[in-house]
Amino acid sequence: MTENKEKTVLITGAAGGVGRATVKLFNDKGWRVIGVDRKEIYEGFPSDGFYIQADISSAANLETIFDRASAYTQSLDAVVNNAGYQISKPLIETTAEEWDQVMASNLRAAFLGVKLGYRLLKAEGGGAIINVSSVHAVATSANIAAYAASKGGLLALTRAMAIEFAPDSIRVNAVLPGAVDTPMLRAGFRRGRPGELPEEEQMAALAAKTVNGRVGKPAEIASVIYFLADSEQSSFMTGQAIVVDGGATCRLSTE
């Protein structure tokens, strides 16, 4: 058995577009995968992995998730906080319940997941936490205020965690994906308002806003997540935010 084969990662949002790509990459690299998602286990999830169907917006569910994870493994080498929930509507039309649901799914779940997973991460000398934030944390648009706020909070939480967990050799970094061709992105198109462009035209418009002229692929985000989890490749990185957006946020709006 190789050293990597003994490594274990817990990935939330495992059944989504980026989640599935991340599960596949870690499994291909020889890691054991614990997948968490509110959806049922999907075809193709690793046969030697451990799947937990649960909604992480519930604090009680998170306690159950980590109780089950602790029964499966004595330690974790990485936790990937990837699950995300999005509300697309004007701020003045967003209810307090909708705001709270976004925060519970995107921000509170990362806080509680790391708090509950801390013992497993520390157990064998440390590990890595990767928080999947979004470019909306640094540059956003109309009608997505709750999502942007939650992802911005996740960046601040990443820095705070990095400082607190450094003595335990636990590194904490964030990935900020831009437009990536996932079911969540396309579902957002379908929730569009009357008069908006068809889905494929909206996709083409997003691609045109990047420097390299295309929308990202889930596997491209997964590769950055894996880089940050791998203690050999990113051993001197903590508290950092890596933007993976095809260059969209580097271009002046006046260009």
C-alpha contacts under 8 A as a table, 3 or more apart, distances in Angstrom:
res1	aa1	res2	aa2	distance
1	M	5	K	6.29
1	M	6	E	7.70
2	T	5	K	5.24
2	T	6	E	7.15
3	E	6	E	5.69
3	E	7	K	7.22
4	N	7	K	5.27
4	N	29	K	7.18
4	N	30	G	5.49
4	N	31	W	5.90
5	K	29	K	7.89
5	K	30	G	4.52
5	K	31	W	5.11
5	K	32	R	6.84
6	E	30	G	7.79
6	E	31	W	6.55
6	E	32	R	7.06
7	K	30	G	7.65
7	K	31	W	5.04
7	K	32	R	6.13
7	K	76	L	7.21
7	K	77	D	5.85
8	T	31	W	5.47
8	T	32	R	4.60
8	T	33	V	5.86
8	T	34	I	7.44
8	T	73	T	7.91
8	T	75	S	7.39
8	T	76	L	5.24
8	T	77	D	5.43
8	T	78	A	6.76
9	V	26	F	7.87
9	V	31	W	6.90
9	V	32	R	6.37
9	V	33	V	5.19
9	V	34	I	6.10
9	V	76	L	5.92
9	V	77	D	5.84
9	V	78	A	4.70
9	V	79	V	5.67
9	V	80	V	7.40
10	L	33	V	6.04
10	L	34	I	4.57
10	L	35	G	5.97
10	L	36	V	7.48
10	L	76	L	7.35
10	L	78	A	6.46
10	L	79	V	4.86
10	L	80	V	6.13
11	I	14	A	5.81
11	I	19	G	7.22
11	I	23	V	7.28
11	I	33	V	7.35
11	I	34	I	6.23
11	I	35	G	5.11
11	I	36	V	6.10
11	I	79	V	6.07
11	I	80	V	4.71
11	I	81	N	6.34
11	I	82	N	6.64
12	T	19	G	7.25
12	T	35	G	6.09
12	T	36	V	4.61
12	T	37	D	5.97
12	T	80	V	6.39
12	T	81	N	5.53
12	T	82	N	5.22
12	T	83	A	5.12
13	G	16	G	5.72
13	G	19	G	5.45
13	G	35	G	7.60
13	G	36	V	6.00
13	G	37	D	4.90
13	G	38	R	7.75
13	G	81	N	7.72
13	G	82	N	5.39
13	G	83	A	3.81
13	G	84	G	6.98
14	A	18	V	7.77
14	A	19	G	4.09
14	A	20	R	5.49
14	A	22	T	7.74
14	A	23	V	6.68
14	A	35	G	5.23
14	A	36	V	5.56
14	A	37	D	5.55
14	A	82	N	7.65
14	A	83	A	7.44
15	A	19	G	5.64
15	A	20	R	5.44
15	A	35	G	7.98
15	A	36	V	7.83
15	A	37	D	6.03
15	A	39	K	6.74
15	A	41	I	7.36
15	A	42	Y	6.75
16	G	19	G	4.86
16	G	20	R	5.82
16	G	83	A	7.99
16	G	182	T	7.47
16	G	183	P	7.13
16	G	184	M	7.82
17	G	20	R	5.52
17	G	21	A	6.52
17	G	181	D	7.80
17	G	182	T	4.87
17	G	183	P	6.27
17	G	184	M	7.77
17	G	218	P	5.99
18	V	21	A	5.18
18	V	22	T	6.06
18	V	82	N	7.91
18	V	182	T	7.10
18	V	218	P	4.61
18	V	219	A	6.93
18	V	221	I	6.75
18	V	222	A	6.46
19	G	22	T	5.07
19	G	23	V	6.10
19	G	82	N	6.74
19	G	83	A	7.79
19	G	222	A	7.84
20	R	23	V	5.08
20	R	24	K	6.15
20	R	45	F	7.92
21	A	24	K	5.17
21	A	25	L	6.21
21	A	218	P	5.85
21	A	219	A	5.19
21	A	222	A	5.90
22	T	25	L	5.16
22	T	26	F	6.21
22	T	218	P	7.99
22	T	219	A	7.01
22	T	221	I	7.92
22	T	222	A	4.60
22	T	223	S	7.54
22	T	225	I	7.46
22	T	226	Y	7.60
23	V	26	F	5.45
23	V	27	N	6.08
23	V	33	V	6.69
23	V	35	G	7.44
23	V	45	F	7.61
24	K	27	N	5.13
24	K	28	D	5.97
24	K	45	F	7.78
24	K	46	P	7.71
25	L	28	D	5.00
25	L	29	K	6.19
25	L	219	A	7.93
25	L	222	A	6.95
25	L	223	S	7.41
25	L	226	Y	7.58
26	F	29	K	5.02
26	F	30	G	6.49
26	F	31	W	5.39
26	F	32	R	7.61
26	F	33	V	7.18
26	F	226	Y	6.98
27	N	30	G	5.16
27	N	31	W	5.08
27	N	32	R	6.33
27	N	33	V	6.57
27	N	46	P	7.06
28	D	31	W	7.40
32	R	48	D	7.21
32	R	49	G	5.85
33	V	46	P	7.60
33	V	48	D	7.99
33	V	49	G	4.97
33	V	50	F	6.39
34	I	49	G	5.88
34	I	50	F	4.70
34	I	51	Y	5.72
34	I	52	I	7.47
34	I	69	A	7.47
35	G	49	G	7.58
35	G	50	F	6.25
35	G	51	Y	4.72
35	G	52	I	6.12
36	V	51	Y	5.98
36	V	52	I	4.85
36	V	53	Q	5.85
36	V	54	A	6.63
37	D	40	E	7.34
37	D	52	I	6.68
37	D	53	Q	5.19
37	D	54	A	5.65
37	D	55	D	6.53
37	D	56	I	7.71
37	D	83	A	7.64
38	R	53	Q	5.12
38	R	54	A	4.50
38	R	55	D	4.63
38	R	56	I	7.53
39	K	53	Q	6.22
39	K	54	A	7.58
40	E	53	Q	5.97
41	I	45	F	7.05
41	I	51	Y	6.60
41	I	52	I	7.96
41	I	53	Q	7.11
42	Y	45	F	5.94
44	G	47	S	7.96
45	F	49	G	7.34
46	P	49	G	5.11
50	F	72	Y	7.82
52	I	65	I	6.92
54	A	61	N	6.45
54	A	65	I	7.52
55	D	58	S	6.22
55	D	61	N	6.62
56	I	59	A	6.99
56	I	61	N	6.14
56	I	62	L	5.74
56	I	105	S	6.25
56	I	109	A	5.95
57	S	61	N	7.80
57	S	101	Q	7.05
57	S	104	A	4.89
57	S	105	S	4.37
57	S	106	N	7.95
57	S	108	R	7.56
57	S	109	A	6.00
58	S	61	N	5.18
58	S	62	L	6.51
58	S	104	A	7.44
58	S	109	A	7.88
59	A	62	L	5.17
59	A	63	E	6.58
59	A	109	A	7.41
59	A	112	L	7.33
60	A	63	E	5.26
60	A	64	T	6.50
61	N	64	T	5.04
61	N	65	I	6.11
62	L	65	I	4.90
62	L	66	F	6.31
62	L	109	A	7.58
62	L	112	L	7.23
62	L	113	G	6.57
62	L	116	L	7.92
63	E	66	F	5.41
63	E	67	D	6.15
63	E	116	L	7.04
64	T	67	D	4.99
64	T	68	R	6.19
65	I	68	R	5.25
65	I	69	A	6.11
66	F	69	A	4.70
66	F	70	S	5.89
66	F	113	G	7.89
66	F	116	L	6.50
66	F	117	G	6.61
67	D	70	S	5.18
67	D	71	A	6.43
68	R	71	A	5.07
68	R	72	Y	6.39
69	A	72	Y	5.02
69	A	73	T	6.13
70	S	73	T	5.26
70	S	74	Q	5.96
70	S	75	S	7.59
70	S	120	L	7.40
71	A	74	Q	7.43
73	T	76	L	7.31
74	Q	120	L	6.42
74	Q	123	A	7.40
75	S	119	R	7.82
75	S	120	L	4.27
75	S	121	L	5.92
75	S	122	K	7.57
75	S	123	A	5.56
75	S	124	E	6.50
76	L	79	V	7.26
76	L	117	G	7.90
76	L	120	L	5.12
76	L	121	L	4.79
76	L	122	K	7.95
76	L	123	A	7.69
76	L	127	G	7.17
77	D	121	L	5.90
77	D	126	G	6.94
77	D	127	G	4.56
77	D	128	A	6.33
77	D	229	A	7.97
78	A	121	L	6.99
78	A	127	G	5.50
78	A	128	A	4.63
78	A	129	I	5.56
78	A	130	I	7.57
78	A	229	A	6.12
79	V	114	V	7.67
79	V	117	G	7.91
79	V	128	A	6.53
79	V	129	I	4.88
79	V	130	I	6.31
80	V	129	I	5.96
80	V	130	I	4.80
80	V	131	N	6.02
80	V	132	V	7.35
80	V	225	I	7.84
81	N	110	A	5.89
81	N	113	G	7.94
81	N	129	I	7.64
81	N	130	I	6.19
81	N	131	N	4.83
81	N	132	V	5.92
82	N	131	N	6.45
82	N	132	V	4.99
82	N	133	S	7.95
83	A	105	S	7.28
83	A	106	N	6.81
83	A	132	V	7.89
84	G	105	S	6.28
84	G	106	N	5.32
85	Y	102	V	5.75
85	Y	105	S	6.11
85	Y	106	N	6.43
85	Y	147	Y	7.51
86	Q	102	V	6.38
86	Q	144	I	7.69
86	Q	146	A	7.81
86	Q	147	Y	5.66
87	I	98	E	7.24
87	I	102	V	7.17
87	I	144	I	6.43
87	I	146	A	6.98
87	I	147	Y	6.66
88	S	143	N	5.41
88	S	144	I	5.03
88	S	188	G	7.40
88	S	191	R	7.91
89	K	93	E	6.52
89	K	94	T	6.42
89	K	143	N	4.49
89	K	144	I	6.21
90	P	93	E	5.32
90	P	94	T	6.39
90	P	142	A	7.01
90	P	143	N	4.23
90	P	144	I	7.02
90	P	145	A	7.62
91	L	94	T	5.15
91	L	143	N	6.28
91	L	144	I	7.51
91	L	145	A	6.15
91	L	146	A	7.71
92	I	95	T	8.00
94	T	98	E	6.28
94	T	99	W	6.70
95	T	98	E	5.15
95	T	99	W	6.25
96	A	99	W	5.03
96	A	100	D	6.06
97	E	100	D	5.11
97	E	101	Q	6.13
98	E	101	Q	5.05
98	E	102	V	6.36
99	W	102	V	5.33
99	W	103	M	6.35
99	W	146	A	5.76
100	D	103	M	5.08
100	D	104	A	5.91
101	Q	104	A	5.08
101	Q	105	S	6.13
102	V	105	S	5.27
102	V	106	N	5.93
102	V	107	L	7.83
102	V	146	A	6.50
102	V	147	Y	6.43
102	V	150	S	7.04
103	M	106	N	5.32
103	M	107	L	5.14
103	M	108	R	6.10
103	M	146	A	7.49
103	M	147	Y	7.84
103	M	150	S	5.61
104	A	107	L	5.86
104	A	108	R	4.72
104	A	109	A	5.91
105	S	108	R	6.42
105	S	109	A	5.52
106	N	109	A	6.13
106	N	110	A	6.75
106	N	147	Y	7.95
106	N	150	S	6.00
106	N	151	K	7.01
106	N	154	L	7.77
107	L	110	A	5.34
107	L	111	F	6.49
107	L	150	S	5.67
107	L	151	K	7.23
107	L	153	G	6.84
107	L	154	L	5.91
108	R	111	F	5.05
108	R	112	L	6.11
109	A	112	L	5.18
109	A	113	G	5.67
110	A	113	G	5.05
110	A	114	V	6.09
110	A	131	N	7.51
110	A	154	L	7.86
111	F	114	V	5.49
111	F	115	K	6.15
111	F	157	L	7.72
112	L	115	K	4.90
112	L	116	L	5.94
113	G	116	L	5.23
113	G	117	G	5.81
114	V	117	G	4.86
114	V	118	Y	5.60
114	V	129	I	7.91
115	K	118	Y	5.35
116	L	119	R	7.14
117	G	120	L	5.43
117	G	121	L	6.27
118	Y	121	L	5.09
118	Y	122	K	6.07
119	R	122	K	5.20
119	R	123	A	5.96
120	L	123	A	5.13
120	L	124	E	7.90
121	L	124	E	7.13
121	L	125	G	7.70
121	L	126	G	5.44
121	L	127	G	5.67
121	L	128	A	7.70
121	L	170	I	7.27
122	K	125	G	5.57
122	K	126	G	4.59
122	K	127	G	7.13
122	K	168	D	6.34
122	K	169	S	7.76
122	K	170	I	7.27
123	A	126	G	6.86
125	G	168	D	7.06
125	G	169	S	6.57
126	G	168	D	5.85
126	G	169	S	4.65
126	G	170	I	4.75
126	G	171	R	7.94
127	G	169	S	6.57
127	G	170	I	4.76
127	G	171	R	6.38
127	G	229	A	7.61
127	G	231	S	7.53
128	A	170	I	5.33
128	A	171	R	4.71
128	A	172	V	5.80
128	A	173	N	7.95
128	A	228	L	7.39
128	A	229	A	5.38
128	A	230	D	7.93
128	A	231	S	7.76
129	I	170	I	7.25
129	I	171	R	6.17
129	I	172	V	4.66
129	I	173	N	6.43
129	I	229	A	7.12
130	I	172	V	5.95
130	I	173	N	5.18
130	I	174	A	5.42
130	I	175	V	7.15
130	I	225	I	6.65
130	I	228	L	6.89
130	I	229	A	6.98
131	N	154	L	7.18
131	N	158	T	7.03
131	N	172	V	7.66
131	N	173	N	6.34
131	N	174	A	4.58
131	N	175	V	6.34
132	V	174	A	5.68
132	V	175	V	4.93
132	V	176	L	6.26
132	V	177	P	7.66
133	S	137	A	7.02
133	S	151	K	5.02
133	S	152	G	7.45
133	S	154	L	6.29
133	S	155	L	6.91
133	S	174	A	6.28
133	S	175	V	5.72
133	S	176	L	4.87
133	S	177	P	7.09
134	S	137	A	5.62
134	S	138	V	7.96
134	S	148	A	7.84
134	S	151	K	6.00
134	S	175	V	7.06
134	S	176	L	4.00
134	S	177	P	5.02
134	S	178	G	6.45
134	S	243	V	7.94
135	V	138	V	5.55
135	V	139	A	6.02
135	V	140	T	7.16
135	V	176	L	5.11
135	V	177	P	5.86
135	V	178	G	5.41
135	V	243	V	6.79
135	V	245	D	7.46
135	V	249	T	7.76
136	H	139	A	5.05
136	H	140	T	4.42
136	H	141	S	7.62
136	H	147	Y	7.65
136	H	148	A	4.95
136	H	151	K	6.81
136	H	152	G	7.41
137	A	140	T	6.94
137	A	148	A	5.33
137	A	149	A	6.85
137	A	150	S	7.87
137	A	151	K	5.07
137	A	152	G	4.09
137	A	153	G	7.84
137	A	155	L	7.46
137	A	176	L	7.86
138	V	152	G	7.03
139	A	249	T	7.20
140	T	144	I	7.73
140	T	148	A	6.63
141	S	144	I	6.62
142	A	145	A	7.14
144	I	147	Y	5.57
144	I	148	A	6.20
145	A	148	A	5.12
145	A	149	A	6.03
146	A	149	A	5.16
146	A	150	S	6.17
147	Y	150	S	5.17
147	Y	151	K	6.22
148	A	151	K	5.21
148	A	152	G	6.05
149	A	152	G	5.07
149	A	153	G	6.10
150	S	153	G	5.08
150	S	154	L	6.28
151	K	154	L	4.92
151	K	155	L	6.64
152	G	155	L	5.27
152	G	156	A	6.77
153	G	156	A	5.19
153	G	157	L	6.13
154	L	157	L	4.90
154	L	158	T	6.02
155	L	158	T	5.00
155	L	159	R	6.55
155	L	174	A	6.80
155	L	241	A	7.23
156	A	159	R	5.31
156	A	160	A	6.34
157	L	160	A	5.05
157	L	161	M	6.02
158	T	161	M	5.21
158	T	162	A	6.13
158	T	172	V	6.05
158	T	173	N	6.10
158	T	174	A	6.57
158	T	239	G	5.93
158	T	240	Q	7.73
159	R	162	A	5.10
159	R	163	I	6.46
159	R	172	V	7.46
159	R	173	N	7.72
159	R	239	G	4.56
159	R	240	Q	7.21
160	A	163	I	5.37
160	A	164	E	6.34
160	A	239	G	7.76
161	M	164	E	5.13
161	M	165	F	5.83
161	M	172	V	6.44
161	M	239	G	7.67
162	A	165	F	5.45
162	A	166	A	5.89
162	A	170	I	7.45
162	A	171	R	5.95
162	A	172	V	4.92
162	A	173	N	7.47
162	A	238	T	5.92
162	A	239	G	4.99
163	I	166	A	5.63
163	I	239	G	7.44
164	E	167	P	7.23
165	F	168	D	5.40
165	F	169	S	6.69
165	F	170	I	5.38
165	F	171	R	7.05
166	A	169	S	5.06
166	A	170	I	5.53
166	A	171	R	6.39
167	P	170	I	7.54
171	R	237	M	7.10
171	R	238	T	5.05
171	R	239	G	7.44
172	V	238	T	5.14
172	V	239	G	5.54
172	V	240	Q	7.59
173	N	228	L	7.02
173	N	237	M	7.45
173	N	238	T	5.42
173	N	239	G	5.06
173	N	240	Q	4.97
173	N	241	A	6.04
174	A	239	G	7.57
174	A	240	Q	6.16
174	A	241	A	4.62
174	A	242	I	6.27
175	V	221	I	7.95
175	V	224	V	7.40
175	V	225	I	6.94
175	V	241	A	5.72
175	V	242	I	4.94
175	V	243	V	6.13
175	V	244	V	7.15
176	L	241	A	6.78
176	L	242	I	5.84
176	L	243	V	4.56
176	L	244	V	5.86
176	L	245	D	7.63
177	P	180	V	7.11
177	P	221	I	6.79
177	P	243	V	6.08
177	P	244	V	4.82
177	P	245	D	5.55
178	G	216	G	7.49
178	G	243	V	7.51
178	G	244	V	6.03
178	G	245	D	4.01
178	G	246	G	7.34
178	G	248	A	7.50
179	A	185	L	7.54
179	A	206	L	6.95
179	A	207	A	7.92
179	A	215	V	5.63
179	A	216	G	6.07
179	A	245	D	6.41
180	V	185	L	7.04
180	V	215	V	5.53
180	V	216	G	4.31
180	V	217	K	5.51
180	V	218	P	6.35
181	D	185	L	6.32
181	D	186	R	7.32
181	D	215	V	6.41
181	D	216	G	6.15
181	D	217	K	5.75
181	D	218	P	6.82
182	T	185	L	5.28
182	T	186	R	6.48
182	T	217	K	7.90
182	T	218	P	6.97
183	P	186	R	5.17
183	P	187	A	5.91
184	M	187	A	5.06
184	M	188	G	6.26
185	L	188	G	5.19
185	L	189	F	6.70
186	R	189	F	5.04
186	R	190	R	6.46
186	R	199	E	7.14
187	A	190	R	5.04
187	A	191	R	6.38
188	G	191	R	5.13
188	G	192	G	6.66
189	F	192	G	5.25
189	F	198	P	7.96
189	F	199	E	5.78
189	F	202	Q	7.32
190	R	199	E	7.06
192	G	196	E	6.39
193	R	196	E	6.00
197	L	201	E	5.93
197	L	202	Q	5.87
198	P	201	E	5.39
198	P	202	Q	6.26
199	E	202	Q	5.14
199	E	203	M	6.24
200	E	203	M	4.92
200	E	204	A	6.19
201	E	204	A	4.99
201	E	205	A	6.16
202	Q	205	A	4.99
202	Q	206	L	6.30
203	M	206	L	5.16
203	M	207	A	6.27
203	M	215	V	7.48
204	A	207	A	4.99
204	A	208	A	6.22
204	A	214	R	7.71
205	A	208	A	5.14
205	A	209	K	6.65
206	L	209	K	5.30
206	L	210	T	7.09
206	L	214	R	7.60
206	L	215	V	6.78
207	A	210	T	5.57
207	A	213	G	5.05
207	A	214	R	4.07
207	A	215	V	4.89
208	A	211	V	7.63
208	A	213	G	5.09
208	A	214	R	6.66
209	K	213	G	6.95
209	K	248	A	5.81
210	T	213	G	5.17
210	T	214	R	6.43
210	T	215	V	7.54
210	T	245	D	7.19
210	T	246	G	5.25
210	T	247	G	5.41
210	T	248	A	4.17
210	T	249	T	7.96
211	V	246	G	5.87
211	V	247	G	4.94
211	V	248	A	5.93
211	V	251	R	7.50
212	N	246	G	5.83
212	N	247	G	7.03
213	G	246	G	7.71
214	R	246	G	7.38
215	V	246	G	7.42
216	G	220	E	6.79
216	G	221	I	7.91
216	G	245	D	7.12
216	G	246	G	7.04
217	K	220	E	5.38
217	K	221	I	7.05
218	P	221	I	5.35
218	P	222	A	6.29
219	A	222	A	4.86
219	A	223	S	6.18
220	E	223	S	5.32
220	E	224	V	6.86
221	I	224	V	5.37
221	I	225	I	6.41
221	I	244	V	7.05
222	A	225	I	4.99
222	A	226	Y	6.14
223	S	226	Y	5.10
223	S	227	F	6.17
224	V	227	F	4.94
224	V	228	L	6.34
225	I	228	L	5.29
225	I	229	A	6.32
226	Y	229	A	4.98
226	Y	230	D	6.08
227	F	230	D	5.32
227	F	233	Q	6.13
227	F	234	S	6.42
228	L	231	S	7.48
228	L	233	Q	7.35
228	L	234	S	5.55
228	L	237	M	7.80
229	A	234	S	7.40
230	D	233	Q	5.58
230	D	234	S	6.22
230	D	235	S	7.55
231	S	234	S	5.58
231	S	235	S	4.79
232	E	235	S	5.61
234	S	237	M	5.43
237	M	240	Q	6.81
244	V	247	G	7.57
245	D	248	A	5.68
245	D	249	T	7.22
247	G	250	C	5.37
247	G	251	R	7.04
248	A	251	R	6.07
249	T	252	L	7.94
251	R	255	E	7.19
252	L	255	E	5.39
